Structure formats: structure tokens, C-alpha cells
Amino acid sequence: MMAEPLFDSAEFRQVCGHFPTGVTAVTAVTAGGTVAALTVNSFTSVSLHPAKVLFCVTSFSSSFPVLMDADRIAVHILSQDQEDVARRFATSGLSGEQRLDGVSWVPGPDGVPLLPDTPAILAGRR
């Protein structure tokens, strides 16, 4: 019987880093007005009819509870010159409101923050 090789998480991360992905900024708002703003690169389209997308967020994320309670969510496709937004939204220890400080945004449906300077925005309900 062959022994299973040891799992090396650093090597796994390095290998997965060779797969290029797009970067999105996700914003959300709860009925009570709590906001989430986070960077997500695990994003894909799921269905055209009805239009559905999928993104993955760890349950350990500070944004996770807000996303679970949010009715309105927006996914912003970032351009390569928007690294500053991606880094800002990826900053740990900040609330969604704090991550939006200094970022150009407008309120969308039910108050969900929309980033008008991004190439594309998908806004909808969870």
C-alpha cells in the first residue's frame, strides 16, 4: 500500500497562483443598513435564464454575516488599473463602511453601494 503524500498548503497556494483569475469587488447591504465591501476572485456565471452568478466567501470572513443577511448584492468587475480598490476591499479589520471610505460610490437599489467607475456591475438580490 502506497502512503499518501503529505499535503503542503504553501505549495498548493503556489500552484493555484498560476491560474489567472479576474478580480471583483462585492458590495451588499442588509435591510438594517449594514454594508459589506470585499474583494472576491472566486466568481463565475452560473445561468443565463434566470441570470445567476456564484462567488465564494469563507465563513470566517468579517463580511460573511452581512452577506448572509443582505438582500441586495452587487458584483463589480474590476479593471486592471483598479488594484487600489481590490486592495482596499481586501483589508482585514475594517468594516464595510470603512472599506468604502475614499472610494467613489453611489447608492443603488435599496442602498447597495455601486462603484460607477468599474467596467461592469451586476446588481441584484441574494
N, C-alpha and C positions, 0 to 999 in steps of 0.2 A: 504494500500500500504506500502510495506516494504522499508525503506530508504536504499540506497546503503551505504555500509561501506566506511569509509574514506580510501584513498589509502596512505599507508606508504611506501615510497620509500626505506627507510633503511631496513625495514622488507622484502620487495621484494628482495632487493640485498642479504640479508642474506639467504633467502630461495633458491634463484638461486645459491648461492655459494655452496650448497650441491650437485649440479650436476657437476661431474668431466668432464673436457674438456682437450683436448690436446692444446698445445701452438705452434703457428707457428710464424716465422719471415718472413715478406713480404718485398721484395725489388722491386723497379721499377726504370725505367729511361725514361725520355722524349727524343724526338728527339734532343732537345737542350742540353741534358746532365744533366738536373736537376734530382737528385736522391731522392727517398723516401726509408725509412727504418723504419718499425714499427712492433710492436708485435700485433698479432691477434689470438684470441681464438675462434672466430665465423667463423669456416672453415668447409666445407663439400664437398664431391664429389657430383656432380650433374648427370653426364652422362659418360658412357664408350665410346660410339660411337656417336658423337665425344667426345673425352675426355674433360670434363668441370668440373671446381670447382667453388665454391662460397665462398666469405668471405665478411664480413660486416664491414664497417668503417663509423663512424659518419661524417656527412658533416662538423662538427666543428673541425675535426682533421686537424692539420697543414699539414699532408700528403695527405689529400683529393684532393686538386687541382693538385698535382703532379700525383696521381693515375688516375685522370680523363684525364690527358693529356698524360700519359705514353702509349707507345705501347708495351713495354716489361715488364713483371712482373715475379717474381719468388717467389714461396712459399716454405719455408724451414720448414720441420718438425723438431722440436727441441726435444732433448733428455732431460731426467730429470736432467742431470748434466750441462745443458746449461742455467741455471737460470740467469747467468750473461748477456748473450745475450738478453734474454727476457726482463730483467730489463733495459738494455742499450737502446734497441729499444723502450721501453715504456716511456723513459724520455721526458717529455714535455719541450718545449723551445729550443730544439736542431733541427737543420736541418738534413736531411737525411745523408748528408756528415759527419756531426759532430757525428751522432749516429754510423757511420761506423768506426770512429777513434778508434783504439785499437782492432778492431775485424778483424779476419783473413778472407779475402775475395779475390776473383779473378773476373775479368771481364768476363761475359758470353756473349751470343748473343746481339749484338748492345750495349754492355757495361753494361747490367744489372748486379748488384753485386750478385755474388753467394757465399754462405758460404759453403766451401767444407767440413767442419768438422761436418755438420749436417747429420743425418741418411738418409734423403731423400730430394731431391729438385725437385720441379715441376716448370719448366721454360717454358714460352710460351708468347703468345700475348694476349692483352686485347681484 
